[in-house]
Amino acid sequence: MAPADLADFNPDEMSRQKPRGGSTPAAPSPFDQARDELFQHVMRCGVVGADPEHVREWFDETMKYMADRYHELGARDIADLRTLGERFATPAKRPEPMSA
């Protein structure tokens, strides 16, 4: 260090971390919010494992509600949301036991 630099030197500042210019987390998009809300409704309403006809009716009504609630979503977004919801509500397939 040059002698001029020593005048401004403070050893206490060496151990302090400088605040980083971190960005705040991005807010979820309307589609992400709608997807999360739909998944919560699926879990709360017992859609998983229900009769396929009831599931279809439930999704018809729920997607109307979601389209009204999230008016910024277009028809394609609503269709994609329904596809995700139907996949989420489908029970996992168990592997069939192998016969010996």
C-alpha positions as CSV (number, residue, x, y, z in Angstrom):
1,M,0.0,0.0,0.0
2,A,1.2,3.5,-0.7
3,P,1.5,5.9,2.3
4,A,-1.5,7.9,1.0
5,D,-3.7,4.7,1.1
6,L,-2.7,4.0,4.7
7,A,-4.4,7.2,5.9
8,D,-7.8,5.8,4.9
9,F,-7.0,2.2,6.0
10,N,-9.3,0.8,8.7
11,P,-8.6,-2.8,9.7
12,D,-12.1,-3.3,11.0
13,E,-13.5,-2.9,7.5
14,M,-11.6,-5.9,6.3
15,S,-13.7,-8.4,8.1
16,R,-17.0,-6.9,7.1
17,Q,-18.8,-8.2,4.1
18,K,-19.8,-5.5,1.7
19,P,-23.5,-5.5,0.9
20,R,-24.1,-7.1,-2.4
21,G,-26.4,-5.6,-5.0
22,G,-28.7,-8.6,-4.8
23,S,-32.0,-8.5,-6.7
24,T,-35.2,-9.2,-5.0
25,P,-36.9,-12.5,-6.0
26,A,-39.2,-12.1,-9.0
27,A,-42.9,-12.1,-8.2
28,P,-44.6,-15.2,-9.5
29,S,-46.4,-14.7,-12.8
30,P,-50.3,-14.8,-12.9
31,F,-50.0,-18.3,-14.5
32,D,-47.7,-19.5,-11.7
33,Q,-50.1,-18.2,-9.1
34,A,-53.1,-19.8,-10.8
35,R,-51.3,-23.1,-11.1
36,D,-50.4,-23.1,-7.4
37,E,-54.0,-22.2,-6.5
38,L,-55.4,-24.9,-8.7
39,F,-53.1,-27.5,-7.2
40,Q,-54.2,-26.4,-3.7
41,H,-57.9,-26.7,-4.8
42,V,-57.2,-30.2,-6.2
43,M,-55.7,-31.4,-2.9
44,R,-58.4,-29.7,-0.7
45,C,-61.4,-30.9,-2.7
46,G,-60.4,-34.6,-2.9
47,V,-60.2,-34.7,-6.7
48,V,-57.5,-37.3,-6.8
49,G,-59.1,-40.7,-7.2
50,A,-62.6,-39.4,-7.8
51,D,-64.9,-40.8,-10.4
52,P,-63.7,-39.5,-13.9
53,E,-67.1,-37.9,-14.6
54,H,-67.0,-36.0,-11.4
55,V,-63.4,-34.9,-12.1
56,R,-64.4,-33.6,-15.5
57,E,-67.3,-31.7,-14.0
58,W,-65.1,-30.3,-11.2
59,F,-62.5,-29.1,-13.7
60,D,-65.2,-27.5,-16.0
61,E,-66.5,-25.5,-13.1
62,T,-63.1,-24.7,-11.6
63,M,-61.6,-23.6,-14.8
64,K,-64.5,-21.1,-15.3
65,Y,-63.7,-19.8,-11.8
66,M,-60.0,-19.6,-12.6
67,A,-60.6,-17.7,-15.9
68,D,-62.7,-15.1,-14.0
69,R,-60.2,-14.8,-11.2
70,Y,-57.1,-14.6,-13.4
71,H,-58.5,-12.4,-16.2
72,E,-54.9,-11.8,-17.5
73,L,-54.7,-15.4,-18.6
74,G,-55.7,-16.2,-22.2
75,A,-57.6,-19.2,-23.5
76,R,-54.4,-21.0,-24.2
77,D,-53.1,-20.4,-20.7
78,I,-56.4,-21.7,-19.2
79,A,-56.2,-24.8,-21.4
80,D,-52.6,-25.4,-20.3
81,L,-53.6,-24.9,-16.7
82,R,-56.3,-27.5,-17.0
83,T,-53.9,-30.0,-18.5
84,L,-51.5,-29.5,-15.6
85,G,-54.3,-29.8,-13.1
86,E,-55.7,-33.0,-14.7
87,R,-52.2,-34.5,-14.7
88,F,-51.7,-33.4,-11.1
89,A,-55.1,-35.0,-10.1
90,T,-54.3,-38.3,-11.8
91,P,-53.3,-40.9,-9.2
92,A,-49.8,-42.4,-9.7
93,K,-49.8,-45.8,-11.4
94,R,-48.4,-48.6,-9.4
95,P,-46.3,-51.1,-11.2
96,E,-48.0,-54.5,-11.6
97,P,-46.3,-57.3,-9.8
98,M,-44.4,-59.6,-12.1
99,S,-45.8,-63.1,-12.1
100,A,-43.3,-65.9,-11.6
